[in-house]
Amino acid sequence: MLGSYEREFVLAEENDVSDNHGNTSTEKHGSNITRRRILQSAGGIIAATTIPPARAAGSAPPFAQASPKAPSKPDADITGRLARYMADAHSRTLPPKAAQEAKHRILDTLGAMVSGAHLKPGEMAIKYIRAQGGIPESSVLTTDIMTSAVNAALVNGMFAHADETDDFEPVTKAHPGCSVVPAALAIAEREGRSGMELLRAVTLGYDVCCRFLLALGADLVRETHRSAEGVSATYGSAAAAASLVRLDEKGMRYALSYAAQQVSGLWSWVGDTEHVEKAFDFGGMGARNGVTAATMVQMGFSGVSDILDGQHNVLQALSTQPKPGEMVDGLGSRFFVTETAIKTYSVGYPIQAALDSFLKLRQEHGLNVNNVSKIVVRLPEDGARVVDNSAMPDVNCQHIIAVALVEGTVSFSDSHSYERMADPQVRAVKERVELVADRQLMDPAAPRSGFVQVTLRDGRSFSHFTRYASGTKENPLNTDAVNAKVRDLMAPVLGAERTEAVIQRVNTLEELSDVRRLRPFLTM
């Protein structure tokens, strides 16, 4: 059902303007509404275009056919059906779109890992792992550290969620990339797997991560004070890692059980002030747990074979209203790696649509600190609670909008700067920003929309509603846009030449014979 703010635009008079992503703007002079052309590119927003076809090669790519669907009989032998699908994943062909989107998510997450390595969560993780040692199996990005796959997954996972630039699944609220990709990368290095096998493992990890939350019910998880992000991360990482060690059906059953025993994560992360524990909860913890589960079974650990449907199973334990069939529904035809949102800005996801809206208004109407009197931001109620005056700058909606008004954009450094948060000018502008938690925007079809209304000192008022932010599946980024985002994140750390080498190799990952060939470009 549409809320009143969305209806205001969807059903507005002919002089309202809308784009093809359901985003709309209005300008009001008292009670009058006039036509305004929305700029297609504004305030540093990356234009969204359709995904190009998969890269042509001399021979047909190894992901040319769709995978067969899993059996559709509801709620029968869920563990076995999922385990069999997982066991075949390392050799199963991927549809071209799924393979292309997997490359986008891997590259996007590598960008998050590299840029996050030298923020406080990353620095703390590096300090910790240097003290742990470990057999040299896998690399810690941006460093000279080689350590065990379990340790590397932990550290790289914390890197990946250190800076709020990792991807996000809007329906379940999962953050698959920051745990699945580090777990898969660690095992792919350890085992010397190909780029194509890494693509398949990451695709599987996304599917299991998001389906686990659908089976539990993400809102039901939160009602018991658990973190949906942390709970799902372990399962997605275990699936990706188990695929890369090539477990058979029995092994997959055991890996799912060892993952279930480690599933954790409390919603208390909202009280984190420095993003360190949050980086562990969302990324490092799940990646570590998943690699642990897969490698223990690889070494011969036995376990429970029916953890999704047997006595005292994980779905019963973690949900009051489980839907087991969600674990296998659409396997082989619906790929969640095509559905997550790639962030345009390095800020908490509930802020993305509002920032899109505000920067469009700023560009179109020449907004500045001298002519703006008040800014009202309306977000879906659940998202607003997360970003309402958070102690972390990149998860504080009022602060981010204030920075956007002052600067005209929100840079990576500004979004993570505690010094900027204390800047007198930014603090003064922030007092003009009001955040409203709006139940009427709680739309399952657009769970992370944003409405912004700006009032000028001369009495004029402008507003914009963004139903789907840039980077969502409804308003996607193309390969060039993903490359541009990653280039901005990586180049300050790795340098331009090595950054371009990473981008080129990930964009042709299906041609890479051994993932270890990425090491020289990602480590020091």
C-alpha positions in Angstrom: 0.0 0.0 0.0 1.3 3.5 -0.9 1.9 5.9 2.0 0.5 9.5 1.8 3.9 10.9 0.8 4.3 8.5 -2.1 0.7 9.0 -3.2 1.4 12.8 -3.2 3.8 12.1 -6.1 2.3 9.1 -7.8 -1.1 10.7 -8.1 0.0 14.3 -8.5 -1.1 16.8 -11.1 0.3 16.8 -14.6 3.0 19.4 -13.7 4.8 17.0 -11.4 7.9 15.3 -12.7 8.9 11.7 -12.3 11.7 9.5 -13.6 11.6 5.9 -14.6 12.6 4.6 -11.2 9.5 5.9 -9.3 11.3 9.0 -8.0 9.5 12.3 -8.1 10.0 16.0 -7.3 7.7 18.9 -6.6 8.2 22.6 -6.1 5.7 24.6 -4.1 5.3 28.4 -3.9 2.7 28.5 -1.1 0.0 26.3 -2.6 1.1 26.4 -6.2 3.0 23.5 -7.9 5.1 24.1 -11.0 6.9 21.8 -13.4 10.6 21.2 -12.8 12.9 19.1 -14.9 14.8 16.7 -12.7 18.5 16.5 -13.7 19.5 13.0 -14.8 22.9 13.4 -13.0 23.3 15.5 -9.9 25.5 16.1 -7.0 28.0 13.3 -7.9 25.3 10.7 -8.2 26.3 7.9 -10.5 23.8 7.5 -13.4 22.0 4.2 -13.4 21.8 2.3 -16.6 21.1 -1.2 -17.7 23.7 -4.0 -17.1 25.6 -4.7 -20.3 25.8 -8.2 -21.7 28.4 -10.5 -20.4 31.9 -10.0 -22.0 32.4 -11.8 -25.3 35.2 -14.3 -25.5 36.8 -16.5 -28.1 34.7 -19.4 -26.8 31.4 -19.7 -25.1 31.7 -18.6 -21.4 31.2 -21.3 -18.7 27.9 -19.7 -17.5 25.8 -19.7 -20.6 22.9 -21.8 -19.4 20.4 -21.4 -16.6 20.8 -23.9 -13.7 18.0 -26.5 -13.1 15.4 -25.7 -10.5 15.5 -27.5 -7.2 12.5 -29.8 -6.5 9.4 -27.8 -5.5 7.8 -30.2 -3.0 7.2 -28.0 0.0 9.0 -28.5 3.4 10.2 -32.0 2.7 13.9 -32.9 3.3 14.9 -29.2 3.2 18.4 -30.0 4.5 19.0 -32.7 1.9 17.6 -30.6 -1.0 19.8 -27.6 -0.1 22.8 -29.8 0.6 22.6 -31.4 -2.8 22.3 -28.1 -4.5 25.3 -26.8 -2.6 27.4 -29.8 -3.4 26.9 -29.3 -7.2 27.4 -25.5 -7.0 31.2 -25.5 -7.8 30.6 -27.0 -11.2 27.1 -25.7 -12.0 26.8 -23.2 -14.9 25.6 -19.7 -14.1 23.2 -17.6 -16.2 25.1 -14.6 -17.7 23.3 -12.0 -15.6 24.0 -13.8 -12.4 27.7 -14.2 -13.3 27.9 -10.5 -14.3 26.3 -9.3 -11.1 28.5 -11.6 -9.0 31.5 -9.9 -10.6 30.0 -6.5 -9.7 29.5 -7.6 -6.0 33.0 -9.2 -5.7 34.6 -6.0 -7.1 32.4 -3.8 -4.9 33.3 -5.8 -1.8 37.0 -5.7 -2.6 36.7 -1.9 -2.8 35.1 -1.9 0.6 37.8 -4.2 2.0 40.7 -2.1 0.6 39.2 1.3 1.7 38.2 -0.1 5.1 41.6 -1.6 5.9 42.9 1.6 7.3 39.9 2.9 9.2 39.8 2.2 12.9 38.0 -1.2 12.6 40.5 -2.3 10.0 43.5 -1.1 12.0 42.2 -2.9 15.1 41.7 -6.1 13.1 45.2 -6.0 11.7 46.7 -5.4 15.1 44.8 -8.4 16.5 45.7 -10.8 13.7 49.4 -9.9 13.7 49.4 -11.2 17.3 47.7 -14.4 16.3 50.2 -15.7 13.7 48.7 -18.7 11.8 49.8 -21.0 9.0 50.2 -18.9 5.8 47.2 -19.9 3.7 45.5 -16.7 2.8 46.3 -13.0 2.5 45.2 -10.0 4.6 44.5 -7.3 2.0 46.7 -4.1 1.9 49.2 -5.8 4.2 52.1 -8.2 4.0 50.3 -10.7 6.4 49.7 -14.3 5.3 47.7 -16.3 7.9 45.2 -19.1 8.2 42.1 -18.9 6.0 40.0 -18.6 9.2 42.0 -15.6 10.4 42.1 -13.9 6.9 38.3 -14.3 6.6 37.9 -12.6 10.0 40.1 -9.6 9.2 39.0 -9.1 5.6 35.4 -9.3 6.7 35.9 -6.6 9.3 37.6 -4.5 6.5 34.6 -5.0 4.3 32.1 -3.5 6.8 34.5 -0.9 8.3 33.2 1.9 6.1 29.5 1.3 5.2 30.2 0.9 1.5 29.3 -2.8 1.2 26.1 -4.0 -0.5 22.8 -4.6 1.2 19.7 -6.7 0.4 16.6 -4.4 1.0 14.0 -7.0 1.8 15.9 -9.1 4.4 18.3 -6.3 5.4 21.2 -8.7 5.0 24.7 -7.5 4.1 25.9 -10.6 2.1 29.0 -9.2 0.5 31.0 -8.2 3.6 31.0 -11.8 4.9 30.5 -14.0 1.9 33.2 -12.5 -0.3 36.0 -12.5 2.4 35.1 -16.1 3.3 35.2 -17.2 -0.3 38.4 -15.3 -1.1 40.2 -16.8 1.9 39.3 -20.4 0.8 39.8 -19.8 -2.9 43.4 -18.6 -2.0 44.0 -21.6 0.3 42.8 -24.1 -2.3 44.1 -22.4 -5.4 40.6 -22.2 -7.0 39.8 -20.5 -10.3 38.0 -17.2 -10.8 35.0 -19.1 -12.2 34.7 -21.3 -9.1 34.9 -18.2 -6.9 32.0 -16.6 -8.9 29.9 -19.7 -8.3 30.7 -19.9 -4.6 29.9 -16.2 -4.0 26.6 -16.6 -5.9 25.7 -19.6 -3.7 26.7 -17.7 -0.5 24.4 -14.9 -1.4 21.5 -17.3 -2.0 21.9 -19.1 1.3 22.5 -16.0 3.3 19.3 -14.2 2.1 17.2 -17.4 2.0 18.1 -18.1 5.6 16.6 -14.8 6.7 13.5 -15.4 4.5 13.0 -18.8 6.2 13.4 -17.2 9.7 11.6 -14.0 9.0 14.0 -11.0 9.4 11.5 -9.1 11.5 10.9 -12.1 13.7 14.7 -12.3 14.3 14.8 -8.7 15.3 11.8 -9.1 17.6 14.0 -11.3 19.8 16.8 -8.6 19.8 19.0 -10.5 17.4 20.9 -8.9 14.5 19.5 -10.2 11.2 22.8 -9.2 9.6 24.9 -11.2 11.9 22.6 -14.2 11.9 22.6 -14.5 8.1 26.3 -13.8 7.6 27.5 -17.2 9.1 25.2 -19.2 6.8 26.1 -17.4 3.6 29.8 -17.6 4.4 29.6 -21.3 5.3 27.9 -22.1 1.9 30.5 -20.2 -0.1 33.4 -21.8 1.8 32.0 -25.3 1.7 31.5 -25.0 -2.1 35.2 -24.0 -2.5 36.4 -27.0 -0.5 34.1 -29.1 -2.6 32.2 -30.9 0.1 29.8 -33.7 -1.0 26.1 -33.8 0.1 26.9 -35.4 3.5 29.6 -32.8 4.0 27.3 -30.0 3.2 24.7 -31.3 5.7 27.4 -31.2 8.4 28.7 -27.8 7.4 25.1 -26.4 7.6 24.9 -27.9 11.1 28.3 -26.5 12.3 27.2 -23.1 10.8 24.0 -23.3 12.8 25.8 -23.9 16.0 27.8 -20.7 15.5 25.0 -18.5 14.3 25.0 -15.4 16.5 24.6 -11.6 16.5 22.7 -9.2 18.7 20.9 -6.0 17.7 22.9 -4.3 20.4 25.4 -3.2 17.7 23.3 0.0 17.3 25.0 1.2 20.5 28.5 0.9 18.9 30.2 4.3 18.7 33.3 3.6 16.7 32.0 1.0 14.1 34.5 -1.6 15.4 32.1 -4.1 16.9 29.6 -3.4 14.0 32.3 -4.4 11.5 32.9 -7.6 13.4 29.1 -8.4 13.8 28.3 -7.8 10.1 31.4 -9.0 8.4 34.2 -10.6 10.3 32.3 -12.9 12.6 30.2 -14.5 9.9 33.2 -14.9 7.6 35.2 -16.5 10.3 32.4 -18.8 11.4 31.6 -19.9 7.8 35.2 -20.8 7.0 35.5 -22.6 10.4 32.5 -24.7 9.6 33.6 -25.7 6.1 37.2 -26.5 7.0 36.3 -28.5 10.1 34.1 -30.8 7.9 36.8 -30.9 5.2 39.1 -32.3 7.9 36.6 -35.1 8.7 34.4 -33.7 11.4 31.0 -35.4 11.5 27.8 -33.8 12.6 24.0 -33.5 12.5 22.6 -34.2 9.1 19.2 -32.6 9.3 19.7 -29.2 11.0 17.0 -27.5 8.9 14.2 -29.9 9.5 15.2 -32.4 12.2 14.5 -32.3 16.0 15.4 -29.0 17.6 16.4 -27.6 14.2 17.9 -24.2 13.7 14.8 -22.7 12.1 12.7 -23.6 15.1 15.4 -22.4 17.5 15.7 -18.9 15.9 12.1 -18.1 14.7 8.6 -18.3 16.1 7.1 -18.6 12.7 9.7 -20.4 10.4 9.1 -21.0 6.7 11.4 -23.8 5.8 10.5 -23.9 2.2 12.1 -20.5 1.7 15.5 -22.2 2.0 15.0 -23.9 -1.4 12.3 -21.9 -3.1 13.6 -20.7 -6.5 17.0 -22.3 -6.2 18.6 -22.3 -9.6 16.3 -19.6 -11.0 16.3 -16.8 -8.5 19.8 -15.5 -7.7 20.1 -13.0 -4.8 23.4 -11.8 -6.1 21.4 -9.9 -8.7 19.1 -8.4 -6.1 21.3 -6.7 -3.6 21.8 -2.9 -3.7 25.3 -1.6 -4.4 25.7 1.6 -2.4 26.5 4.9 -4.2 27.6 6.5 -1.0 29.6 5.2 1.9 26.8 5.7 4.5 24.3 3.5 6.2 21.7 2.1 3.7 18.6 3.8 5.2 20.3 7.1 4.3 20.9 6.3 0.6 17.5 7.3 -0.9 17.3 10.4 1.2 20.7 11.5 0.1 19.8 10.9 -3.5 16.7 13.0 -3.0 18.5 15.9 -1.2 21.4 16.1 -3.7 18.9 16.2 -6.6 17.1 19.1 -4.9 20.4 20.9 -4.1 21.6 20.7 -7.7 18.3 21.6 -9.2 17.4 24.6 -7.0 20.8 25.9 -6.0 20.4 25.1 -2.3 23.1 26.4 0.0 23.7 27.1 3.7 22.5 30.7 3.3 19.2 30.1 1.6 17.9 26.9 3.3 15.8 27.4 6.4 14.7 23.8 7.2 15.1 20.2 5.8 12.7 17.5 6.7 13.7 13.9 5.9 11.1 11.1 6.1 12.3 7.5 6.1 10.6 4.2 6.7 10.2 3.8 10.4 12.5 0.9 10.9 15.3 2.5 9.0 14.9 5.9 10.6 15.5 4.3 14.0 18.9 3.0 12.9 20.2 6.3 11.5 18.6 8.8 13.9 21.5 10.9 15.4 23.8 7.8 15.6 27.2 8.3 17.3 28.8 7.0 14.1 29.0 9.7 11.4 28.3 7.4 8.5 25.2 6.1 10.2 23.8 9.5 11.2 21.2 10.8 8.8 21.0 14.4 10.1 24.8 14.7 10.0 25.1 13.3 6.5 22.4 15.6 5.1 24.1 18.6 6.8 27.5 17.7 5.2 25.7 17.3 1.8 24.3 20.9 2.1 27.6 22.3 3.1 29.8 20.5 0.5 27.4 19.6 -2.3 28.3 15.9 -2.0 29.4 13.5 0.7 33.0 12.2 0.2 34.4 9.0 1.6 36.5 11.0 4.1 33.7 13.3 5.2 31.3 10.4 5.8 33.8 8.7 8.2 35.3 11.8 9.9 34.6 12.3 13.6 36.3 15.6 13.3 33.9 16.7 10.6 31.1 15.6 12.9 32.3 18.1 15.5 32.8 21.0 12.9 30.9 24.0 14.1 29.4 24.9 10.7 28.2 21.3 10.1 26.8 21.1 13.6 24.9 24.4 13.1 23.4 23.2 9.7 22.5 19.9 11.3 20.1 21.8 13.7 18.0 22.6 10.6 17.6 18.9 9.7 14.6 17.0 11.1 14.3 13.2 10.7 10.8 11.7 10.8 10.3 7.9 11.3 7.3 7.4 9.0 5.1 4.3 9.2 3.4 5.3 5.9 6.7 4.7 4.1 6.9 1.1 5.3 6.3 -0.4 1.9 7.6 -4.0 1.3 8.0 -3.3 -2.3 10.3 -0.3 -1.6 11.6 -0.8 1.9 14.3 1.8 1.8 12.8 4.8 0.1 13.3 8.4 1.2 11.3 11.7 1.1 13.0 15.1 1.5 11.3 18.5 1.8 13.4 21.7 1.9 12.0 25.1 2.9 13.9 28.2 1.9 14.2 31.4 3.8 12.0 33.1 1.3 9.2 30.7 2.0 9.4 28.5 -1.1 9.4 24.8 -0.6 10.8 21.9 -2.7 10.4 18.2 -2.2 11.6 14.9 -3.8 10.7 11.3 -3.2 13.2 8.6 -4.1 11.5 5.2 -4.2 14.6 3.3 -5.3 18.0 4.7 -4.6 20.8 4.4 -7.2 22.4 1.0 -7.1 19.2 -1.0 -6.3 18.0 -3.7 -8.7 15.3 -1.3 -9.9 17.8 1.4 -10.5 21.1 -0.5 -11.0 24.6 0.6 -11.6 26.3 -0.6 -14.8 29.8 -2.0 -15.0 31.4 1.4 -15.6 29.6 2.9 -12.6 30.8 0.1 -10.4 34.3 0.4 -11.7 34.2 4.2 -11.0 33.1 3.6 -7.4 35.8 1.0 -6.7 38.4 3.2 -8.4 37.7 6.0 -6.0 37.8 3.6 -3.0 41.0 1.7 -4.0 43.3 4.2 -5.7 44.2 6.2 -2.5 45.4 2.9 -0.9 46.8 0.8 -3.7 47.6 3.4 -6.3 46.1 3.9 -9.8 48.1 1.1 -11.6 47.3 -1.7 -9.2 43.7 -0.5 -8.9 43.2 -0.8 -12.6 44.8 -4.2 -12.6 42.3 -5.4 -9.9 39.3 -3.9 -11.8 40.4 -5.5 -15.1 40.9 -9.0 -13.6 37.7 -9.0 -11.6 35.7 -7.9 -14.6 37.1 -11.0 -16.5 37.2 -13.2 -13.4 35.9 -16.3 -15.3 39.2 -16.3 -17.2 41.4 -16.3 -14.1 43.0 -19.7 -13.6 44.0 -19.2 -10.0 42.6 -16.6 -7.5 46.1 -16.3 -6.0 47.0 -14.3 -9.1 45.2 -11.4 -7.5 47.5 -11.3 -4.5 50.3 -9.1 -6.0 47.7 -6.3 -6.7 45.8 -6.4 -3.3 48.7 -6.9 -0.8 51.8 -5.0 0.1 
